[in-house]
């Protein structure tokens, strides 16, 4: 799977969360997992987005189940890095 495809699928899940479309988000997630099972970094983001979709709709049980599954899988989030530039300096 290419980086662009990763971004598109995660963006789709994000949009579905915003639109509160949990059933469609679950379908997209399941298809991603079926067709691209080896992408741990993508699953971290996709799983969190799906859990947040359910939490947004008040389905805390499903959200909790997804986060528990993610924890049990052993996949860890890569640390992020950001900085602010002020007057051309970091």
N, C-alpha and C positions, 0 to 999 in steps of 0.2 A: 504494500500500500504506500502510496506516495505521501509526502508531507502535505501537499495540497488537498488530497482526498481526506486526510485526517482532519484538516481544518474545516473542510466543508461539512463533514459528518458531525463534528463537534458543534459547529455553528448551527446546523440544523437542529440538534438537540437543544441548544440554548434558545433558539427561536420557539421551539415547541414548549419549553418551560415558560417562556414569557407569555405565550398564548394559552397556557394552561391545558395543553393537549396531552394528558398522561398516557392514554391508550396508544396514540400514534408514536409518542416518545418511546414507549416500551417496545413497539414493533420495530422501530429504527434501531434501537439498542440491540434487540435480539438478532436482527439481521447482520448488524456490524459484528457481533460476537461470533456468529456462525461463519461468516465469510472471511474474517480477519482475526483468527483466534490468537495470533502470536504478538499482538500489539499491546504490551503491558502499559505503556505510557498513555496510549489512547484510552484504554479501559479505565484508568484512574480518572481521567477527565469525564468520560462518558458516564461512568458509574455515579460520580458525584452529581453531575447534571441530572441524571435520572432520579436519584434520591431527592435532590432539591425540588424537582418537579412534583414528586409525590408530597413532599413536605409543604410546598406552596398550596397544594389542594387540601391540606389537612390530614392526609393519609400517613400519619407518623409510623404506623406499623410497617408499611411497605418501605418507607424511607429508611427505617432502622434496619430492616432485613437486608437491604442492599448494602448499607454501610458495614454491617456485620460480615456479610459475604466478602466484601472488599478487604476487611481487616483479616479475615481467615485466609484469604488467598496469599497474603504475604507481600502483595504489590505495595511498594512505597512511593510516595509522591517525591518527585525530584524537587529539591529546593529551588526557588526562583531567585532572581537577582534584578534589582532595579536601582536606578540612581537618578538624581536630579542635577541638571546642569544650571549653574548660576554664573552669569558673566563669562561663559566659555570654560568654566572649570567644573569638575565633578565634585 
